[in-house]
Amino acid sequence: MNQDAKIYVAGHNGLVGSAIVRVLQAHGYDNLLLRTSKELDLRRQTDVEAFFAQERPDYVFLAAAKVGGIGANNTYRAEFLYDNLMLEANVIHAAHQSGVTKLLFLGSSCIYPKLCPQPMREEYLLTGFLEPTNEPYAIAKIAGLKLCENYCRQYGVNFISAMPTNLYGINDNFDLANSHVLPALMRKFHEAKLNQIPAVEVWGTGTALREFLYVDDLADALLFLMQHYDEQEFVNVGTSEEVSIRELALMIKAVVGYEGELQFDPSKPDGTPRKLLDTSKLNGIGWTAKTPLKTGLERTYKWFQHNYSTIRGRGSEKLSC
């Protein structure tokens, strides 16, 4: 991308979008188009088409999405399906209509089959049943990946997709009702430490295995893909390392400095038993993750402490725009 290219980051206030903005600006890209969800509701087709017709971005990072953890996915099933279908379809189609040079869409590793062979290779998508608790979100994200793939096939556009693993970092959502496991645990331990609570509840058995990628590493990978990758097939983005939820909880507990006990609740869902990405495709074209989990947790907690009074996630789940 040329330094003066006009770049639209959809979802710039969210975890991923804000990291993309940081990485772009660090590399000298300052001609950025940014709109909040109040300024531009991506679920409204006419508004999206008018925005693209007027602004004519050269490149698009489609990081806007309705996201959440197991509880939110299982509670707001219709919203997770409808909102994500609408916003991705509107942006991808408008990008095609307005002649965008290149678009990058974000999937999620949770859309692979529930009992997918491990580590998960790109070709394993759609080879088995989805995890029931997040099926609506997964269906929407799969539709986005296939939209990009088939717009490439039919129209010859350069719309690529990346499949990131579980993300965490600066500007995450720390709402205990709707957030993902890592920020939820960080907030629980922090508040338990402040209030001298003797034990913290952790959903599930603690045996489920997860892979975690620091969000600024993801943003660096997305810029790399925008500059170096032009294939129709999506690409996994992760660390190729995994940790159990129990091990993760103990790591966060140590970073926060909480000295109480952990209480696992097996009546709550574990989700997919294991979810490790095969990143050999991305590694083979020249990119690998740089931030160790402990380092990323320390950076995240430092930011969390500094921004505790104003962190996102004190209200209901909303679009990450």
URSULGI-V411600 format. One record per residue. N is the residue number from 1. PSI is psi in degrees with one decimal (NA if undefined). OMEGA is omega in whole degrees, 0 to 359 (999 if undefined). Layout:
n psi omega
N PSI OMEGA
N PSI OMEGA
This chain:
n psi omega
1 137.1 174
2 149.7 182
3 -28.0 182
4 9.4 179
5 143.1 178
6 118.3 187
7 122.6 176
8 120.6 175
9 102.4 179
10 120.5 183
11 35.1 189
12 -15.7 178
13 -9.1 182
14 179.9 181
15 -53.2 183
16 -46.3 183
17 -41.9 180
18 -34.1 177
19 -37.9 176
20 -43.6 179
21 -43.7 179
22 -45.4 183
23 -42.6 179
24 -47.3 181
25 -35.9 178
26 -24.1 179
27 12.1 174
28 12.4 177
29 108.3 185
30 -7.0 181
31 69.8 187
32 136.1 173
33 121.8 183
34 130.3 178
35 134.2 174
36 167.6 179
37 -24.7 176
38 -33.3 179
39 -31.9 181
40 108.0 178
41 107.0 186
42 -8.8 177
43 -9.3 183
44 110.5 187
45 -46.1 183
46 -37.7 180
47 -41.6 180
48 -44.6 180
49 -37.8 178
50 -40.2 179
51 -47.8 181
52 -37.6 180
53 -34.7 181
54 -44.4 188
55 -29.9 179
56 61.4 178
57 149.5 176
58 -38.3 183
59 149.1 181
60 127.5 168
61 109.6 183
62 85.2 182
63 -0.2 179
64 136.9 179
65 159.1 169
66 117.9 188
67 161.5 177
68 178.1 180
69 -165.7 183
70 -46.2 182
71 -46.7 181
72 -43.6 180
73 -38.7 184
74 -20.1 181
75 -45.5 185
76 52.5 189
77 -45.0 181
78 -41.9 180
79 -41.3 180
80 -34.5 178
81 -52.0 184
82 -52.5 185
83 -44.6 182
84 -38.6 175
85 -46.8 185
86 -49.4 186
87 -40.3 181
88 -40.5 179
89 -42.9 181
90 -45.1 183
91 -45.1 181
92 -43.6 181
93 -43.3 179
94 -35.1 177
95 -41.6 176
96 -46.2 182
97 -36.6 185
98 0.2 176
99 33.9 177
100 135.2 182
101 -43.0 182
102 140.6 178
103 142.9 176
104 121.0 180
105 145.5 181
106 122.2 170
107 -149.0 178
108 141.6 183
109 -17.5 181
110 -1.7 179
111 -1.3 172
112 160.9 178
113 148.6 183
114 -42.8 182
115 43.3 183
116 140.1 173
117 146.4 184
118 143.5 349
119 158.3 188
120 119.1 177
121 155.7 184
122 -35.4 183
123 -5.5 180
124 -9.5 179
125 137.8 178
126 27.3 177
127 4.7 181
128 179.6 181
129 147.9 179
130 161.2 172
131 120.6 186
132 -35.2 185
133 -23.9 180
134 25.0 181
135 -45.2 181
136 -44.4 178
137 -43.3 181
138 -43.4 180
139 -42.1 179
140 -44.5 181
141 -37.5 176
142 -39.8 178
143 -38.8 178
144 -44.1 177
145 -43.6 182
146 -30.6 174
147 -49.9 180
148 -46.5 181
149 -44.5 185
150 -23.9 169
151 -36.2 175
152 -46.2 183
153 -43.9 186
154 -39.7 188
155 -8.5 180
156 20.8 179
157 169.2 179
158 75.7 180
159 112.3 184
160 164.9 181
161 145.2 177
162 145.1 182
163 89.5 182
164 153.9 173
165 -168.2 179
166 132.2 185
167 156.0 176
168 165.5 175
169 -161.5 182
170 135.3 177
171 24.9 176
172 170.1 176
173 119.6 185
174 19.2 177
175 123.6 184
176 -24.1 181
177 -28.5 191
178 -3.9 186
179 171.8 174
180 171.6 190
181 -43.2 186
182 -54.1 179
183 -31.7 178
184 -44.3 179
185 -40.3 180
186 -43.4 180
187 -41.6 179
188 -47.1 181
189 -40.5 181
190 -47.8 183
191 -31.5 175
192 -36.5 177
193 -45.9 180
194 -39.7 186
195 7.8 178
196 44.2 177
197 130.5 190
198 -18.9 182
199 152.2 178
200 131.4 178
201 137.7 176
202 127.6 180
203 141.1 172
204 -168.5 183
205 -16.0 183
206 -1.0 184
207 -18.1 181
208 141.4 182
209 137.4 181
210 154.9 176
211 135.5 183
212 133.4 181
213 127.3 177
214 132.3 192
215 -29.5 177
216 -27.7 172
217 -42.8 177
218 -47.0 181
219 -39.6 177
220 -39.5 178
221 -38.8 181
222 -39.5 176
223 -40.8 177
224 -45.2 180
225 -39.7 179
226 -30.7 181
227 -25.5 192
228 -1.6 186
229 131.1 184
230 26.8 183
231 157.6 180
232 -30.6 184
233 139.1 179
234 165.1 184
235 130.8 174
236 142.3 175
237 115.5 180
238 -164.4 183
239 -16.1 186
240 21.3 176
241 144.9 182
242 159.8 182
243 145.9 177
244 158.5 178
245 -34.8 176
246 -46.4 179
247 -40.6 178
248 -46.5 180
249 -40.9 179
250 -37.2 178
251 -45.4 180
252 -40.9 178
253 -43.5 180
254 -41.7 180
255 -41.3 180
256 -29.9 183
257 26.4 178
258 135.7 186
259 8.1 180
260 -166.7 184
261 159.9 172
262 136.5 176
263 107.8 180
264 138.8 182
265 95.9 183
266 -9.6 177
267 -17.4 177
268 151.2 185
269 144.5 173
270 -23.0 188
271 -159.3 179
272 132.7 184
273 -39.5 183
274 144.3 185
275 80.0 182
276 129.3 181
277 142.7 168
278 114.1 184
279 20.3 184
280 -31.3 180
281 -49.6 180
282 -41.8 178
283 -35.8 182
284 -23.6 178
285 6.2 167
286 12.8 180
287 137.3 172
288 152.9 178
289 150.1 186
290 -23.0 190
291 113.9 175
292 151.7 184
293 -45.9 181
294 -42.0 178
295 -43.9 179
296 -39.6 178
297 -41.4 180
298 -41.8 178
299 -41.7 181
300 -44.3 181
301 -36.4 176
302 -44.4 178
303 -42.0 180
304 -45.7 179
305 -42.9 182
306 -29.9 186
307 16.4 188
308 -38.3 184
309 -16.6 184
310 14.3 184
311 150.1 174
312 152.7 174
313 23.4 174
314 -0.9 177
315 -159.5 181
316 166.2 179
317 138.9 180
318 173.9 180
319 139.5 178
320 75.3 185
321 NA 999
